[in-house]
Amino acid sequence: MNIPFKNLDKKVQRTVLQAQQAEITEYEIYKNLSRFEKKKKNSETLEHIAEDELNHYNFWKDYTKKVVSSNRVKVIFYFIICRIFGLTFGVKQMEKREGNAQYIYKTLCTKIPELMKIVRDEERHEEELIGIIDEERLKYVGSMVLGLNDALVELTGALAGLTLALQNTHLIALAGLITGIAASLSMAASEYLSTKTETSERNPAKAALYTGSAYVLTVLFLIFPYLIFKNYLFCLAFTLFNALVVILIFTYYISVARDTSFKNRFFEMAIISLSVAGVSFGIGYLIRKLFGVEV
């Protein structure tokens, strides 16, 4: 038998009302996403999830006898996240939050036994629904990783070497840009040929585009400090910081979208990129001393 809402202590009442708001908020997020999703299967999946969330909200409304409005900031935020980073990333990010909600629900089950139905519903249905979401960009995430990893390793190394060898920010930026664009075209061509030999459903042209685009965007992000500031050592430090930011964002994206370890992948990429940069910086110093380069 459920304990009446008015008989719960104030702290538990607040938790219940927060849970009620979370359900109506997620209903609106999934409903909005289903309207804008072009693929029929994805749209239907989101529609089913939205219906589940609305049922959960109605359960809470019947229990509390209160009408709670959605959190409009979260509705807009997650809608934008899904549009920018993709449906799979946004939905899985929301489901991580629901994992916390399920823990809260289980702690409330002693006071509200009917909550077990919602907990079972969440555990049984939503992971299955999310698992069948089909998103094109995830098919090419390997291509994006290839372009981004190569850009981080090669360009951080090249910029570190050029920084000490040239010591002129505009020359470093120019040399880095030429190197980066040439390398991106080479990587895109290699990915095209590699994908063409695969027996997969990936389109070679799209794979090449994802690889090249990831490479070029990373190059531009790493080089821009040299186009703005004059101190070459400060620019190098800024570039290495940018490299860590790129690794952080992309690793987090992959860890959520592909359910992989964030910590291991982040440190692996960071150590490789910074190690190559350090070695290249030393090579640049040696070349400058051996050949007496002065710019």
Buried (B, 14 or more C-beta within 10 A) or exposed (E): EEBEBEEBEEEBBEBBBBBBBBBBBBBBBBBBBBEEBEEEEBBBBBBBBBBBBBBBBBBBBEBBEEEBEBBEEBBEEBBEBBEEBBBBBBBBBBBEEBEEBBEBBEEBEEBBEEBEEBBEBBEEEBEEBBEEBEBEBBBBBBBBBBBBBBBBBBBBBBBBBBBBBBBBBEBBBBBBBEBBBEBBBEBBEBBBEBBEEEEEEBBBEBBBBBBBBBBBBBBBBBBBBBBEEEEBEEBBEBBBEBBBEBBBEBBBBBBBBBEEEBEEBBEEBBEBBBEBBBEBBEBBBEBBEEEEEEE
